[in-house]
Amino acid sequence: MIKPILAVAALVPVATPAFAQDDDLALEGRLIFEKTCKVCHGAGVLAPNLTGVAGRPMAARPDFAYSDALKAKGGVWTDDNLKSWLSGPRTFVPGVKMPISLPTAHEREAVIAYLHTLK
């Protein structure tokens, strides 16, 4: 009689590759973006389209009329600047119109991970 051999591979822990974790964070960020940000940023009318925003100079899209305050801020949308912006846009750049912020560091990290996917 032949006895079946049970596979033990399922019991061995496998490390999740870093890129899979990054993909999960970006997916979570996309869901947050769609719920919180897309209503204004989706059409690019009330707020600028965010395609390519990560690493781009601030107030740089030629198809959007940015506030004078954001134009005067200068700089580049680095991850640190995006974190500060998403923590409180009106604190980061007094005089801007954006009233929405993301309350937790995790939400900000997730949305920034998603913004990096928008090319």
Backbone as JSON, one array per atom type, in Angstrom:
{
  "sequence": "MIKPILAVAALVPVATPAFAQDDDLALEGRLIFEKTCKVCHGAGVLAPNLTGVAGRPMAARPDFAYSDALKAKGGVWTDDNLKSWLSGPRTFVPGVKMPISLPTAHEREAVIAYLHTLK",
  "N": [[0.84, -1.18, 0.0], [0.54, 2.22, -0.82], [1.45, 5.12, 0.86], [0.3, 8.43, 1.22], [2.4, 11.29, 1.05], [2.67, 14.01, 3.08], [2.8, 17.39, 2.24], [5.1, 19.67, 3.45], [5.85, 22.15, 2.82], [4.04, 24.22, 2.89], [4.04, 24.93, 5.51], [6.36, 26.22, 6.02], [7.68, 29.34, 6.71], [7.66, 32.05, 4.45], [9.49, 34.73, 3.25], [8.11, 37.84, 2.4], [8.63, 39.47, -0.6], [10.19, 42.7, -0.87], [9.22, 44.33, -2.95], [6.63, 43.42, -3.25], [5.45, 44.23, -0.87], [5.67, 47.0, -1.23], [3.99, 47.25, -3.45], [1.57, 46.54, -2.25], [1.27, 48.66, -0.44], [1.08, 50.81, -2.22], [-1.28, 50.09, -3.52], [-3.08, 50.28, -1.42], [-2.8, 53.01, -1.02], [-3.88, 53.93, -3.43], [-6.57, 53.29, -3.06], [-7.21, 54.97, -0.9], [-6.68, 57.42, -2.14], [-8.64, 57.4, -4.18], [-10.93, 57.55, -2.63], [-10.61, 59.89, -1.14], [-9.17, 61.93, -2.52], [-9.58, 61.96, -5.28], [-11.95, 63.16, -6.12], [-11.45, 65.88, -6.46], [-8.89, 65.98, -7.67], [-9.08, 64.22, -9.76], [-10.24, 65.02, -12.29], [-8.77, 67.23, -12.81], [-9.62, 69.84, -12.74], [-10.67, 71.28, -10.47], [-8.48, 70.87, -8.9], [-5.01, 70.2, -9.54], [-4.15, 67.63, -11.93], [-2.49, 64.74, -10.85], [-0.65, 63.12, -12.07], [2.62, 62.1, -12.45], [3.52, 63.74, -10.38], [5.26, 63.16, -8.21], [8.5, 64.03, -7.57], [8.44, 66.15, -9.31], [8.79, 69.67, -10.03], [7.24, 72.03, -7.81], [4.02, 73.46, -8.41], [4.09, 73.29, -11.24], [2.67, 72.35, -13.47], [1.57, 73.29, -16.62], [-1.07, 73.45, -17.31], [-2.7, 74.2, -15.23], [-3.98, 76.59, -12.92], [-2.21, 77.61, -10.45], [-2.13, 78.64, -6.97], [-0.83, 81.8, -5.9], [0.65, 81.56, -3.58], [1.57, 78.88, -3.58], [3.09, 78.9, -5.91], [5.07, 80.67, -5.14], [6.34, 79.23, -3.15], [8.1, 77.34, -4.26], [10.55, 74.77, -5.05], [10.65, 71.13, -5.02], [8.49, 68.32, -5.43], [9.28, 66.3, -3.3], [9.42, 63.23, -1.37], [9.43, 63.95, 1.34], [8.41, 66.6, 1.21], [5.9, 66.06, 0.12], [4.83, 64.57, 2.24], [4.69, 66.54, 4.23], [2.93, 68.33, 2.99], [0.61, 66.72, 2.72], [0.09, 66.36, 5.38], [-0.82, 68.78, 6.27], [-1.83, 71.01, 4.23], [-2.26, 73.83, 4.33], [-0.69, 74.59, 6.41], [1.84, 73.87, 5.57], [2.09, 75.43, 3.27], [1.1, 78.42, 3.7], [-1.83, 80.1, 2.69], [-2.67, 78.57, 0.54], [-5.34, 76.86, -1.2], [-6.21, 74.24, -0.74], [-8.1, 72.24, 1.36], [-8.01, 69.74, 2.51], [-6.47, 67.17, 4.44], [-4.44, 64.33, 5.29], [-4.93, 62.31, 8.01], [-3.26, 60.35, 9.26], [0.1, 59.07, 9.51], [0.54, 56.68, 8.18], [-1.48, 56.65, 6.19], [-0.61, 58.82, 4.67], [1.91, 57.88, 3.78], [1.04, 55.71, 2.24], [-0.49, 56.97, 0.21], [1.5, 58.5, -0.99], [3.15, 56.45, -1.94], [1.41, 55.46, -3.87], [1.22, 57.74, -5.54], [3.73, 57.7, -6.67], [3.41, 55.74, -8.55], [2.02, 56.89, -10.56], [2.69, 57.77, -13.6]],
  "CA": [[0.0, 0.0, 0.0], [1.29, 3.47, -0.92], [0.92, 6.14, 1.76], [0.58, 9.78, 0.72], [3.35, 12.1, 1.81], [2.13, 15.36, 3.26], [3.73, 18.47, 1.9], [5.36, 20.56, 4.58], [6.26, 23.45, 2.29], [3.07, 25.23, 3.31], [4.31, 25.28, 6.9], [7.62, 26.96, 6.09], [7.44, 30.75, 6.44], [8.34, 32.61, 3.28], [9.59, 36.18, 3.33], [7.45, 38.57, 1.33], [9.58, 40.38, -1.23], [9.94, 44.12, -0.61], [8.4, 44.94, -3.99], [5.23, 43.05, -3.0], [5.0, 45.13, 0.19], [5.51, 48.31, -1.86], [2.79, 47.18, -4.27], [0.43, 46.56, -1.34], [1.15, 50.02, 0.08], [0.58, 51.64, -3.32], [-2.68, 49.73, -3.72], [-3.81, 50.92, -0.32], [-2.79, 54.44, -1.34], [-4.84, 54.17, -4.52], [-7.91, 53.26, -2.48], [-7.35, 56.21, -0.13], [-6.75, 58.49, -3.13], [-9.95, 57.37, -4.84], [-11.96, 57.93, -1.66], [-10.38, 61.19, -0.53], [-8.51, 62.93, -3.35], [-9.95, 61.91, -6.7], [-13.07, 64.04, -6.43], [-10.89, 67.15, -6.93], [-7.7, 65.79, -8.5], [-9.34, 63.29, -10.86], [-10.48, 65.68, -13.57], [-7.78, 68.28, -12.99], [-10.27, 71.14, -12.87], [-10.62, 71.93, -9.16], [-7.12, 70.69, -8.41], [-4.23, 69.67, -10.67], [-3.94, 66.2, -12.14], [-1.27, 64.4, -10.12], [0.23, 62.24, -12.83], [4.0, 62.57, -12.47], [3.79, 64.75, -9.37], [6.42, 62.8, -7.38], [9.76, 64.44, -8.18], [8.24, 67.29, -10.2], [8.78, 70.96, -9.35], [5.92, 72.48, -7.33], [3.27, 74.42, -9.24], [4.76, 73.24, -12.54], [1.83, 71.94, -14.61], [1.15, 74.48, -17.36], [-2.51, 73.43, -17.55], [-3.44, 74.48, -14.0], [-3.71, 77.9, -12.33], [-1.85, 77.43, -9.04], [-2.18, 79.83, -6.12], [0.42, 82.54, -5.81], [1.39, 81.03, -2.43], [2.29, 77.66, -3.97], [4.11, 79.29, -6.89], [6.15, 81.33, -4.41], [7.01, 78.24, -2.29], [9.22, 76.76, -4.98], [10.98, 73.46, -4.61], [10.27, 69.92, -5.75], [7.65, 67.41, -4.66], [9.99, 65.15, -2.73], [8.58, 62.5, -0.42], [9.29, 64.76, 2.56], [7.49, 67.7, 0.93], [4.56, 65.48, -0.01], [4.37, 64.24, 3.6], [4.32, 67.79, 4.89], [1.73, 68.83, 2.3], [-0.53, 65.88, 3.07], [-0.17, 66.53, 6.82], [-1.57, 70.03, 6.43], [-1.42, 71.9, 3.12], [-2.28, 75.25, 4.71], [0.43, 74.8, 7.32], [3.03, 73.75, 4.74], [2.11, 76.61, 2.4], [0.01, 79.31, 4.05], [-2.42, 80.8, 1.56], [-3.19, 77.67, -0.49], [-6.77, 76.6, -1.07], [-6.53, 72.85, -0.43], [-8.5, 72.11, 2.76], [-7.97, 68.34, 2.94], [-5.2, 66.57, 4.84], [-4.57, 62.93, 5.68], [-4.62, 62.37, 9.43], [-2.25, 59.44, 9.8], [1.35, 58.91, 8.76], [0.39, 55.52, 7.29], [-2.25, 57.08, 5.02], [0.27, 59.68, 3.85], [2.9, 57.0, 3.14], [0.35, 54.92, 1.22], [-0.83, 57.83, -0.93], [2.77, 58.84, -1.66], [3.54, 55.25, -2.71], [0.54, 55.44, -5.05], [1.61, 58.84, -6.43], [4.93, 57.26, -7.4], [3.01, 54.87, -9.66], [1.37, 57.71, -11.6], [3.74, 58.26, -14.48]],
  "C": [[0.89, 1.25, 0.0], [0.63, 4.5, -0.01], [1.25, 7.52, 1.2], [1.56, 10.51, 1.64], [2.77, 13.51, 1.89], [3.19, 16.4, 2.94], [3.88, 19.39, 3.11], [5.76, 21.96, 4.11], [5.31, 24.56, 2.74], [3.32, 25.69, 4.73], [5.57, 26.11, 7.07], [7.33, 28.43, 5.8], [8.28, 31.23, 5.27], [8.35, 34.12, 3.44], [8.88, 36.8, 2.14], [8.45, 39.52, 0.71], [9.19, 41.85, -0.98], [9.04, 44.74, -1.67], [6.92, 44.58, -3.8], [4.65, 43.94, -1.9], [4.77, 46.52, -0.36], [4.25, 48.34, -2.71], [1.54, 47.23, -3.4], [0.19, 47.97, -0.8], [0.6, 50.95, -0.99], [-0.89, 51.34, -3.61], [-3.55, 50.35, -2.65], [-3.9, 52.43, -0.56], [-3.77, 54.8, -2.43], [-6.26, 54.2, -3.97], [-8.19, 54.53, -1.66], [-7.51, 57.38, -1.09], [-8.13, 58.54, -3.77], [-11.07, 57.83, -3.92], [-11.83, 59.4, -1.25], [-9.96, 62.29, -1.51], [-9.08, 63.07, -4.76], [-11.07, 62.88, -7.06], [-12.57, 65.4, -6.96], [-9.75, 66.94, -7.94], [-7.95, 64.9, -9.72], [-9.48, 63.95, -12.21], [-9.48, 66.8, -13.84], [-8.38, 69.66, -13.18], [-10.19, 71.91, -11.54], [-9.22, 71.9, -8.56], [-6.32, 70.03, -9.53], [-4.23, 68.14, -10.73], [-2.58, 65.86, -11.53], [-0.37, 63.39, -10.83], [1.63, 62.86, -12.89], [4.37, 63.57, -11.4], [5.03, 64.44, -8.54], [7.71, 63.13, -8.14], [9.65, 65.64, -9.1], [8.35, 68.59, -9.39], [7.35, 71.35, -8.93], [5.34, 73.49, -8.3], [3.78, 74.46, -10.67], [3.87, 72.84, -13.72], [1.34, 73.2, -15.34], [-0.37, 74.57, -17.55], [-3.34, 73.68, -16.28], [-3.01, 75.82, -13.42], [-3.47, 77.74, -10.83], [-1.99, 78.74, -8.28], [-0.82, 80.51, -6.13], [1.29, 82.0, -4.66], [2.18, 79.79, -2.82], [3.37, 77.97, -5.0], [5.32, 79.9, -6.18], [6.95, 80.34, -3.54], [8.25, 77.67, -2.98], [9.58, 75.39, -4.44], [10.42, 72.34, -5.48], [9.4, 69.08, -4.84], [8.43, 66.15, -4.29], [9.03, 64.41, -1.81], [8.38, 63.3, 0.86], [8.33, 65.93, 2.35], [6.06, 67.2, 0.77], [3.99, 65.11, 1.36], [3.9, 65.49, 4.32], [3.03, 68.36, 4.3], [0.5, 68.04, 2.74], [-0.87, 65.93, 4.56], [-1.02, 67.76, 7.08], [-1.14, 71.01, 5.36], [-1.33, 73.38, 3.53], [-1.22, 75.6, 5.75], [1.73, 74.8, 6.52], [3.2, 74.97, 3.83], [0.92, 77.49, 2.76], [-0.5, 80.06, 2.81], [-2.91, 79.89, 0.44], [-4.65, 77.35, -0.19], [-7.11, 75.2, -0.59], [-6.86, 72.67, 1.06], [-8.31, 70.71, 3.34], [-6.56, 67.93, 3.35], [-5.48, 65.1, 5.18], [-4.08, 62.81, 7.11], [-3.52, 61.45, 9.95], [-1.04, 59.34, 8.89], [1.23, 57.74, 7.78], [-0.4, 55.89, 6.03], [-1.39, 57.93, 4.09], [1.29, 58.84, 3.1], [2.25, 56.21, 2.0], [0.02, 55.77, 0.0], [0.43, 58.23, -1.69], [3.26, 57.65, -2.48], [2.69, 55.16, -3.98], [0.94, 56.55, -6.04], [2.85, 58.49, -7.26], [4.58, 56.35, -8.58], [2.39, 55.64, -10.8], [2.44, 58.35, -12.47], [3.15, 58.78, -15.77]]
}
